[in-house]
Amino acid sequence: MYKNWKIVHITNGLPRANIIKTRLESEGIDVQLVYEAISEIFGLTANGLGEVKILVKEKDFNIAKKILNNKSNLNL
């Protein structure tokens, strides 16, 4: 389904995932968020529910990882 995409980060909750997504997209990196719909509906963040996988294209993985490793870029 996500051929040529790699998980660059896993976080809890859509708000945090969307911050990361927006930051990466501001650098021209395509981002996909993968999560269970129930976590969005009920806002659950326990036992893996609420887990959001942040995927980027393989070609962008290294630069995305550098951006995420510099936490001052994220304002979390």
C-alpha positions in Angstrom: 0.0 0.0 0.0 2.8 2.4 0.9 5.4 1.2 -1.5 8.6 3.3 -1.3 7.6 4.9 2.0 9.3 4.5 5.3 8.3 5.1 8.9 10.3 8.1 10.0 8.6 8.5 13.4 5.9 7.1 15.6 4.0 9.3 18.0 0.8 9.3 20.1 -2.2 11.4 19.0 -3.1 13.2 15.9 -2.3 16.7 17.1 1.4 16.0 17.7 1.5 14.0 14.4 0.0 16.9 12.5 2.6 19.3 13.9 5.3 17.0 12.7 3.6 16.5 9.3 3.3 20.3 8.8 7.0 20.8 9.7 8.1 18.2 7.3 5.8 19.4 4.5 7.2 22.9 5.0 10.5 21.5 3.8 8.8 20.0 0.7 8.7 16.5 2.1 5.6 14.4 1.3 4.1 12.8 4.4 1.5 10.2 5.1 -0.1 9.5 8.5 -1.2 6.0 9.4 -3.4 5.4 12.4 -6.5 3.6 13.6 -9.7 5.5 13.1 -10.9 4.8 16.6 -8.0 6.9 18.0 -9.3 9.9 16.1 -12.9 9.3 17.1 -12.4 8.7 20.8 -8.9 10.3 21.3 -7.5 7.1 22.8 -3.8 7.0 23.4 -3.4 3.8 25.5 -2.1 0.3 24.6 -1.1 1.4 21.1 -4.4 3.1 20.3 -3.6 6.6 19.4 -0.3 5.6 17.8 0.3 7.5 14.6 3.0 6.3 12.2 4.6 9.1 10.2 5.8 8.0 6.8 7.9 9.7 4.2 9.2 8.7 0.8 12.4 6.7 1.0 14.3 9.4 -0.9 13.3 11.9 1.9 14.0 9.7 4.9 17.4 10.9 5.9 16.6 14.6 5.7 13.3 14.0 7.5 15.2 12.2 10.3 17.6 15.1 10.6 14.7 17.5 10.9 13.0 15.4 13.6 16.3 14.9 15.5 16.5 18.7 15.9 13.6 19.1 18.3 13.8 22.9 18.3 12.4 22.6 14.7 9.2 21.1 16.1 8.2 23.4 18.9 6.6 20.4 20.8 
